[in-house]
Amino acid sequence: MERATGLTLRAFADRHFFRPFGMLDSHFHDDADHVVPSRATGYRPARAADGADAVDGAGDGFRMEHRWDFAQVGSGGVYSSVRDMARWEAAFHAGAVGPAGFTESLLERGVLASGDTLPYAFGVTLGEHRGLRTIAHGGSLAGFRSHVMRFPDEGTSVVVLCNVTNADPSGRATRVAEIVLGDRMAPPAARSADEGGARPRQEAEAPRPLTPPQLAELAGRYRSEELGVTSEIRVVDGGLVRDGRTPLRHVGRDELAGAGAVLRFQRDRRGRITGYVLDAGRASGIVFERVDG
């Protein structure tokens, strides 16, 4: 950016995007010492002294998951507010972002060497939800989670900004969209879409209930080095619960689902569970490795 324009990414975005759209709360945070009024802190659920998950203030409640010295721009580092994000989405719906043809160019799907077309374009995923076209993407960094779901044909966007690791922003965005646009959507079908609508997933019609040994096999602590978080699956009342608050249902062999996420468990050659791959809306393919032996 500096070579092409003579401006830093922060200065370029401020001059050509944020200020013209009235987004005075938004910037690329390239200075860790920059004081940001009303800045939120990222959190993760803590663990109580007895080892149980702390929920809603019980036990230790929450712990900070916020790198205050983070000043990396590009992949992360954008500060904004709900009000500013509403202005950003309004500019997209009005075709006011960039020169003529710019917003259309962002929607060009990727093409593999085989000729197959991807749902992913330039920083957004194209899909549909219950018959309505969607343009969506999510974000995950430290204790922050976000999701933007745009319905271009309806002139509607849903923006979800969260500051706790287990907030499920894509699921929240989908539920809000169904409230606002439900009368324009097709009836829910047995074949449903992932949050955001990019990749339909057919769940098993009648998966067999997991036996106690199978429940115990999947229960455990798992860590994602990519997200820097540890998650725990526990057996509660004959079922599985993730991080103390998200019930998981059995949807296929070595596959669980809950709160808009799908967990696909992995095994080694001996058949032992080694971890799982998490798909949660636009955030997909996140690897969690087993850390409890």
LUMTOR-261334 format. One record per residue: residue in one letter; x, y, z of N, C-alpha, C in turn. Coordinates in steps of 0.02 Angstrom, whole numbers, padded with zeros to 5 digits, always signed. Example, Ala and Ser with C-alpha at 12.3 -4.5 7.8 and 13.67 -1.06 7.14 Angstrom:
REM LUMTOR-261334
a+00660-00284+00390+00615-00225+00390+00660-00165+00390s+00642-00112+00354+00684-00053+00357+00645+00002+00394
//
This chain:
REM LUMTOR-261334
m+00041-00060+00000+00000+00000+00000+00044+00063+00000e+00096+00062+00041+00139+00121+00045+00176+00132-00021r+00199+00077-00053+00234+00085-00117+00187+00112-00171a+00124+00089-00170+00078+00108-00223+00048+00178-00213t+00038+00199-00150+00002+00261-00138+00042+00313-00099g+00097+00291-00068+00134+00338-00025+00102+00348+00042l+00049+00310+00056+00014+00315+00120+00016+00248+00156t+00014+00249+00222+00006+00186+00258-00065+00161+00247l-00075+00097+00262-00143+00069+00255-00191+00107+00298r-00170+00126+00359-00214+00164+00403-00233+00231+00373a-00184+00267+00347-00197+00333+00318-00240+00328+00256f-00226+00277+00213-00264+00269+00152-00338+00254+00167a-00349+00207+00213-00418+00189+00230-00455+00248+00262d-00420+00285+00303-00451+00343+00336-00472+00394+00284r-00429+00407+00235-00443+00459+00185-00496+00438+00136h-00495+00375+00114-00538+00355+00059-00600+00316+00080f-00602+00291+00141-00659+00251+00162-00691+00278+00226f-00654+00277+00280-00685+00291+00345-00713+00362+00350r-00672+00412+00337-00698+00481+00344-00751+00499+00294p-00745+00481+00230-00800+00496+00183-00866+00466+00203f-00865+00408+00237-00927+00376+00258-00948+00396+00328g-00911+00443+00360-00928+00464+00428-00911+00413+00481m-00864+00368+00467-00845+00315+00514-00789+00340+00559l-00806+00384+00605-00755+00416+00647-00730+00372+00703d-00764+00315+00715-00741+00268+00767-00697+00213+00738s-00680+00216+00674-00646+00161+00641-00575+00180+00620h-00530+00133+00628-00461+00143+00605-00423+00076+00605f-00369+00074+00568-00322+00018+00572-00275+00033+00630h-00273-00010+00678-00236+00003+00740-00162-00017+00732d-00123+00028+00704-00052+00014+00691-00007+00044+00744d-00036+00072+00798+00003+00102+00852-00024+00076+00918a+00014+00032+00950-00010+00000+01012-00021+00050+01068d+00011+00108+01065+00004+00158+01118-00053+00207+01105h-00088+00199+01049-00144+00243+01032-00201+00231+01082v-00223+00284+01115-00278+00279+01163-00345+00279+01125v-00385+00227+01136-00449+00220+01102-00505+00226+01153p-00542+00281+01154-00597+00289+01202-00649+00234+01195s-00674+00211+01251-00728+00161+01254-00709+00094+01222r-00645+00079+01220-00623+00016+01190-00646-00043+01233a-00673-00094+01199-00695-00155+01234-00636-00201+01245t-00644-00245+01293-00594-00296+01309-00620-00364+01289g-00576-00407+01263-00596-00474+01244-00590-00522+01304y-00637-00568+01309-00639-00615+01366-00648-00686+01343r-00633-00732+01387-00647-00803+01378-00677-00829+01444p-00720-00879+01441-00746-00908+01504-00688-00938+01544a-00689-00926+01609-00638-00952+01653-00660-01019+01681r-00618-01049+01721-00635-01111+01754-00638-01100+01829a-00688-01130+01860-00696-01123+01932-00641-01162+01968a-00635-01149+02032-00582-01179+02071-00587-01255+02072d-00648-01283+02066-00657-01356+02068-00648-01388+02000g-00628-01348+01950-00616-01376+01884-00676-01374+01838a-00735-01357+01865-00794-01353+01823-00793-01288+01784d-00831-01286+01729-00835-01225+01690-00872-01171+01729a-00844-01111+01729-00877-01055+01762-00924-01021+01713v-00987-01013+01732-01037-00986+01687-01073-00929+01722d-01083-00874+01684-01124-00818+01709-01101-00794+01778g-01037-00785+01785-01011-00756+01847-00996-00806+01901a-01015-00870+01892-01001-00920+01943-00926-00934+01945g-00901-00953+02003-00830-00968+02008-00788-00908+01989d-00740-00918+01945-00696-00864+01924-00726-00822+01868g-00784-00840+01841-00817-00800+01790-00780-00800+01725f-00744-00747+01710-00710-00739+01646-00638-00717+01657r-00598-00727+01606-00529-00704+01605-00517-00664+01541m-00473-00615+01545-00458-00574+01487-00422-00616+01434e-00442-00606+01372-00410-00639+01315-00394-00585+01265h-00357-00535+01287-00348-00474+01248-00275-00453+01248r-00246-00451+01189-00177-00429+01183-00177-00353+01173w-00167-00317+01227-00170-00244+01223-00113-00215+01181d-00058-00253+01173-00002-00227+01133-00008-00245+01059f-00065-00274+01039-00073-00295+00969-00081-00234+00924a-00038-00227+00875-00042-00170+00829-00024-00193+00759q-00054-00249+00739-00042-00277+00672-00101-00261+00628v-00088-00236+00569-00142-00220+00522-00139-00268+00464g-00195-00276+00432-00201-00324+00377-00246-00381+00400s-00216-00432+00430-00256-00486+00459-00272-00469+00531g-00325-00430+00540-00342-00406+00607-00321-00333+00616g-00335-00306+00673-00313-00239+00689-00360-00184+00667v-00421-00200+00646-00469-00148+00628-00514-00134+00688y-00517-00072+00709-00561-00052+00764-00622-00017+00733s-00681-00033+00760-00741-00002+00734-00795-00006+00788s-00856+00013+00770-00913+00012+00815-00974-00011+00775v-01027-00030+00810-01088-00051+00776-01115+00005+00733r-01113+00066+00758-01139+00123+00719-01098+00132+00654d-01032+00127+00660-00990+00135+00601-01000+00078+00552m-01008+00017+00578-01019-00040+00533-01085-00034+00496a-01134-00003+00528-01198+00010+00493-01186+00058+00435r-01144+00109+00446-01128+00156+00392-01091+00121+00336w-01045+00076+00354-01007+00038+00304-01053-00005+00261e-01100-00039+00293-01146-00081+00256-01193-00039+00212a-01214+00019+00237-01257+00062+00196-01220+00086+00134a-01155+00100+00141-01115+00121+00083-01110+00065+00032f-01103+00003+00054-01101-00054+00008-01167-00061-00029h-01223-00057+00008-01288-00064-00024-01300-00009-00075a-01271+00050-00063-01280+00107-00108-01230+00107-00165g-01183+00059-00165-01132+00057-00217-01083+00113-00212a-01073+00140-00151-01030+00199-00142-00958+00181-00122v-00942+00117-00115-00875+00098-00094-00831+00088-00155g-00778+00129-00160-00730+00122-00214-00755+00150-00280p-00713+00146-00332-00733+00171-00398-00784+00124-00430a-00808+00143-00488-00858+00104-00524-00831+00033-00537g-00871-00016-00522-00853-00086-00532-00814-00117-00476f-00796-00078-00424-00754-00104-00370-00792-00157-00329t-00852-00141-00307-00889-00188-00265-00905-00252-00304e-00918-00246-00369-00931-00306-00409-00869-00350-00413s-00810-00318-00417-00748-00358-00422-00735-00399-00359l-00760-00375-00302-00751-00412-00240-00790-00477-00239l-00839-00483-00284-00883-00542-00285-00860-00595-00335e-00801-00585-00365-00776-00635-00413-00752-00696-00374r-00783-00752-00386-00767-00814-00350-00698-00840-00371g-00665-00872-00323-00603-00905-00338-00614-00967-00381v-00566-00983-00423-00571-01042-00467-00509-01085-00456l-00519-01150-00444-00465-01196-00433-00434-01217-00500a-00376-01248-00497-00343-01271-00557-00386-01322-00594s-00428-01358-00556-00473-01407-00588-00531-01376-00625g-00540-01310-00615-00596-01276-00646-00655-01267-00600d-00654-01299-00541-00708-01292-00493-00709-01221-00465t-00769-01195-00456-00777-01127-00429-00790-01130-00354l-00756-01086-00318-00764-01084-00245-00819-01035-00225p-00849-01045-00166-00897-00995-00141-00861-00933-00114y-00794-00938-00105-00756-00882-00076-00733-00836-00132a-00746-00771-00122-00725-00720-00170-00667-00680-00138f-00668-00613-00145-00614-00572-00117-00634-00546-00048g-00620-00588+00003-00635-00568+00071-00706-00579+00093v-00746-00610+00052-00816-00625+00069-00834-00694+00042t-00885-00724+00074-00910-00789+00051-00980-00779+00023l-00991-00806-00036-01056-00799-00069-01097-00861-00058g-01160-00853-00044-01203-00910-00033-01276-00889-00032e-01316-00927+00004-01386-00909+00012-01411-00939+00077h-01463-00909+00103-01494-00936+00164-01569-00935+00154r-01599-00994+00153-01671-01003+00145-01697-00964+00085g-01659-00970+00029-01682-00942-00034-01659-00871-00047l-01627-00838+00001-01603-00770-00009-01528-00770-00018r-01504-00731-00066-01433-00726-00080-01397-00691-00023t-01337-00716-00005-01299-00687+00051-01228-00673+00030i-01200-00622+00062-01128-00606+00058-01106-00599+00131a-01060-00641+00153-01047-00643+00225-00974-00657+00240h-00955-00642+00301-00889-00660+00326-00888-00651+00402g-00846-00689+00435-00838-00684+00507-00766-00668+00525g-00756-00650+00588-00689-00635+00612-00677-00665+00680s-00615-00682+00695-00598-00712+00760-00526-00693+00777l-00517-00658+00832-00450-00638+00854-00452-00626+00929a-00406-00659+00965-00403-00652+01038-00473-00665+01066g-00500-00620+01107-00565-00632+01137-00623-00603+01097f-00611-00584+01035-00662-00551+00995-00689-00597+00940r-00754-00593+00928-00787-00632+00876-00835-00585+00840s-00839-00591+00774-00883-00547+00736-00911-00584+00675h-00965-00557+00649-00995-00584+00588-01036-00530+00555v-01029-00525+00489-01070-00481+00449-01104-00523+00395m-01170-00518+00392-01209-00555+00343-01250-00505+00303r-01236-00501+00239-01269-00452+00196-01318-00488+00149f-01378-00462+00144-01429-00487+00097-01437-00433+00043p-01398-00436-00011-01396-00380-00059-01462-00367-00094d-01500-00418-00108-01564-00408-00144-01617-00377-00100e-01609-00383-00034-01657-00354+00013-01632-00288+00042g-01571-00268+00025-01543-00206+00053-01535-00209+00128t-01519-00268+00154-01517-00279+00226-01450-00311+00246s-01423-00289+00303-01363-00320+00330-01373-00331+00405v-01340-00383+00430-01338-00396+00502-01265-00395+00524v-01250-00355+00574-01182-00349+00600-01182-00371+00673v-01140-00419+00690-01134-00444+00758-01062-00436+00781l-01051-00398+00835-00985-00388+00864-00987-00413+00936c-00943-00460+00953-00943-00490+01019-00874-00487+01050n-00871-00489+01116-00806-00487+01150-00799-00543+01201v-00821-00604+01181-00809-00664+01220-00801-00722+01172t-00756-00768+01187-00736-00818+01137-00791-00866+01116n-00841-00878+01158-00893-00928+01141-00959-00894+01122a-00956-00837+01090-01016-00797+01077-01058-00821+01017d-01030-00860+00971-01066-00885+00912-01097-00828+00871p-01057-00782+00844-01085-00725+00807-01122-00745+00744s-01098-00797+00708-01132-00817+00647-01202-00844+00661g-01208-00883+00716-01274-00907+00734-01321-00851+00754r-01294-00802+00791-01334-00744+00811-01356-00704+00750a-01310-00694+00702-01327-00656+00642-01383-00691+00603t-01379-00757+00598-01430-00794+00562-01498-00788+00596r-01498-00793+00662-01562-00788+00698-01593-00718+00691v-01552-00666+00693-01578-00598+00683-01606-00591+00612a-01569-00616+00563-01592-00612+00493-01659-00646+00484e-01668-00703+00517-01732-00739+00510-01789-00701+00542i-01775-00661+00593-01827-00620+00623-01845-00562+00577v-01794-00530+00548-01805-00471+00507-01832-00489+00439l-01807-00542+00408-01824-00559+00339-01863-00624+00333g-01887-00651+00389-01919-00716+00387-01977-00721+00339d-02015-00666+00330-02072-00669+00285-02052-00672+00212r-01988-00658+00197-01964-00661+00128-01925-00726+00115m-01911-00764+00167-01871-00824+00160-01914-00885+00144a-01883-00934+00112-01916-00998+00101-01924-01034+00168p-01974-01076+00175-01982-01113+00237-01920-01155+00252p-01904-01164+00316-01846-01206+00332-01856-01276+00304a-01804-01303+00274-01807-01370+00246-01764-01417+00286a-01773-01481+00274-01732-01531+00309-01658-01521+00293r-01645-01499+00231-01577-01485+00211-01563-01412+00225s-01525-01398+00277-01513-01329+00298-01444-01307+00278a-01432-01241+00282-01367-01214+00264-01328-01197+00326d-01261-01199+00321-01219-01173+00374-01236-01100+00384e-01220-01072+00441-01233-01002+00454-01201-00960+00399g-01241-00919+00364-01215-00881+00309-01236-00911+00242g-01251-00977+00242-01280-01007+00184-01233-01029+00130a-01167-01033+00142-01122-01049+00087-01121-01122+00070r-01122-01167+00120-01114-01237+00106-01169-01277+00140p-01219-01302+00102-01272-01342+00133-01243-01404+00165r-01272-01424+00220-01250-01485+00255-01310-01528+00268q-01307-01590+00247-01361-01637+00260-01346-01675+00325e-01387-01663+00376-01376-01698+00438-01410-01767+00435a-01384-01813+00474-01414-01879+00476-01486-01875+00500e-01530-01914+00468-01601-01909+00485-01614-01933+00557a-01585-01989+00575-01598-02016+00642-01535-02049+00669p-01486-02009+00688-01424-02038+00714-01438-02075+00779r-01405-02130+00788-01414-02169+00849-01386-02131+00908p-01420-02134+00965-01393-02102+01026-01325-02132+01043l-01280-02089+01066-01214-02113+01085-01218-02152+01151t-01181-02205+01154-01178-02245+01216-01133-02210+01266p-01138-02227+01330-01093-02198+01380-01020-02203+01362p-00994-02260+01337-00924-02263+01317-00908-02215+01260q-00955-02207+01213-00943-02161+01158-00943-02089+01181l-00987-02072+01228-00987-02005+01257-00921-01991+01291a-00898-02040+01331-00835-02031+01368-00776-02024+01320e-00779-02058+01263-00725-02056+01214-00718-01986+01184l-00773-01952+01172-00771-01885+01142-00758-01830+01192a-00776-01842+01255-00766-01791+01306-00691-01780+01318g-00674-01717+01332-00604-01701+01345-00589-01628+01332r-00526-01611+01339-00503-01542+01328-00467-01539+01261y-00482-01487+01222-00455-01479+01155-00430-01406+01148r-00375-01398+01113-00346-01331+01105-00334-01315+01032s-00350-01252+01014-00335-01225+00948-00278-01175+00955e-00220-01192+00928-00164-01145+00929-00178-01085+00885e-00218-01095+00832-00236-01040+00787-00275-00986+00824l-00323-01007+00865-00364-00959+00902-00334-00942+00970g-00288-00984+00994-00260-00973+01061-00310-00986+01116v-00355-01035+01106-00406-01050+01156-00409-01125+01169t-00430-01143+01229-00441-01212+01248-00516-01222+01261s-00543-01275+01234-00614-01290+01240-00623-01358+01272e-00676-01367+01311-00687-01431+01344-00756-01458+01328i-00759-01522+01313-00822-01557+01301-00832-01604+01360r-00890-01598+01393-00904-01638+01452-00969-01676+01443v-00974-01731+01480-01036-01770+01481-01081-01741+01535v-01141-01719+01516-01188-01689+01563-01257-01720+01550d-01285-01752+01600-01353-01781+01595-01361-01825+01533g-01313-01866+01520-01318-01913+01465-01306-01884+01396g-01281-01822+01393-01264-01791+01329-01198-01755+01334l-01178-01723+01280-01115-01686+01278-01128-01611+01276v-01088-01574+01315-01094-01501+01319-01025-01472+01308r-01021-01421+01265-00957-01388+01250-00951-01323+01289d-00896-01317+01325-00880-01256+01364-00935-01238+01413g-00969-01288+01440-01015-01277+01494-01082-01249+01476r-01093-01232+01412-01157-01200+01396-01186-01219+01327t-01149-01253+01285-01173-01269+01218-01187-01343+01211p-01250-01364+01211-01266-01436+01201-01245-01457+01131l-01219-01517+01125-01199-01544+01061-01243-01604+01044r-01265-01608+00982-01306-01664+00961-01266-01706+00911h-01280-01771+00911-01246-01817+00867-01278-01814+00798v-01240-01796+00746-01269-01789+00680-01237-01836+00629g-01189-01876+00650-01157-01923+00604-01098-01956+00638r-01067-02003+00604-01010-02037+00633-00955-01987+00650d-00935-01985+00714-00883-01940+00738-00898-01868+00720e-00961-01849+00722-00980-01781+00703-01034-01756+00751l-01021-01698+00781-01069-01666+00826-01084-01596+00801a-01142-01569+00822-01161-01502+00801-01196-01467+00858g-01190-01400+00858-01224-01360+00908-01208-01287+00900a-01259-01244+00908-01251-01171+00906-01218-01148+00841g-01239-01177+00785-01213-01155+00720-01145-01182+00702a-01117-01227+00743-01051-01255+00730-01056-01330+00720v-01009-01357+00681-01003-01429+00671-00933-01450+00690l-00928-01503+00731-00864-01529+00754-00853-01597+00722r-00801-01604+00681-00785-01667+00647-00723-01696+00680f-00733-01750+00717-00679-01778+00757-00632-01820+00715q-00568-01818+00734-00515-01853+00698-00488-01910+00741r-00465-01963+00709-00437-02020+00744-00368-02038+00716d-00328-02069+00759-00264-02095+00735-00273-02166+00709r-00219-02198+00691-00224-02265+00661-00252-02317+00710r-00245-02303+00774-00272-02349+00824-00345-02334+00840g-00373-02283+00808-00443-02267+00820-00455-02220+00878r-00401-02192+00906-00409-02147+00963-00424-02076+00939i-00468-02041+00975-00484-01972+00958-00423-01928+00970t-00401-01891+00919-00344-01847+00925-00362-01773+00923g-00424-01758+00906-00446-01689+00902-00507-01683+00857y-00524-01622+00839-00579-01612+00793-00567-01550+00750v-00602-01547+00695-00601-01488+00651-00667-01452+00658l-00664-01388+00671-00724-01347+00685-00743-01307+00623d-00807-01313+00603-00836-01270+00552-00891-01230+00586a-00884-01164+00585-00934-01121+00618-00948-01061+00573g-00995-01070+00527-01010-01015+00481-00951-01003+00434r-00930-00939+00430-00875-00922+00385-00808-00944+00411a-00804-00957+00476-00741-00983+00504-00744-01059+00499s-00703-01088+00456-00707-01160+00446-00637-01190+00445g-00634-01255+00458-00570-01290+00456-00524-01273+00513i-00552-01252+00570-00510-01235+00628-00494-01298+00667v-00431-01312+00676-00408-01374+00706-00402-01367+00782f-00434-01412+00819-00427-01417+00891-00394-01485+00905e-00336-01484+00939-00302-01545+00957-00316-01564+01029r-00322-01629+01040-00335-01653+01108-00275-01640+01153v-00287-01613+01213-00231-01596+01257-00237-01628+01325d-00284-01675+01333-00292-01708+01398-00267-01779+01398g-00228-01797+01348-00198-01863+01345-00246-01916+01322
//
